[in-house]
Amino acid sequence: MLRSGAPMPSLEGATRWLNGEATPESLRGGPALVQFWAMSCGICKDQLPALQRLKEQYGPRGLQVVSVHMPRQESDTRVEAVEEIVRANGMDEPVAIDNAHAIGGRFETEGLWPMYFLFDAEGRLRSRTAGAAGLSVLESALRRVIDGAAA
């Protein structure tokens, strides 16, 4: 399991990037949220509005978001279908399509969807959460990271 304080793993190995590519280096300087989701995951889709709210609320305070689509089943590997969901949900952050689970393997997602990882301005893991309550749990850690950086 990726432990608190660990550096952000590589984001290399995506099948394709949408909305530009991200790297751990490009995400330094502010908090970064890496979200793992799948289009066949109902909870993942239900959480997209909450993720959008976090981006709107904390983006001006430096939050950067990267979404990683990691398929749960064969039908999730259709790149065109992922592109359509990204467009339909206004996902303007970099989105990695990780059909080979290369990125998910390095983040040690343990087959959980959705999964969220919060990194601080130095690229160190500060929180990891999963499931329907994941974003609300993560938000308190996000506030601590932002407030700590401002202090």
Secondary structure as GFF3:
##gff-version 3
##sequence-region A 1 151
A	DSSP	beta_strand	16	18	.	.	.	ID=ss1
A	DSSP	beta_strand	32	37	.	.	.	ID=ss2
A	DSSP	alpha_helix	42	58	.	.	.	ID=ss3
A	DSSP	three_ten_helix	59	61	.	.	.	ID=ss4
A	DSSP	beta_strand	64	69	.	.	.	ID=ss5
A	DSSP	three_ten_helix	74	77	.	.	.	ID=ss6
A	DSSP	alpha_helix	79	88	.	.	.	ID=ss7
A	DSSP	beta_strand	95	97	.	.	.	ID=ss8
A	DSSP	alpha_helix	102	107	.	.	.	ID=ss9
A	DSSP	beta_strand	115	119	.	.	.	ID=ss10
A	DSSP	beta_strand	125	130	.	.	.	ID=ss11
A	DSSP	alpha_helix	134	150	.	.	.	ID=ss12
###
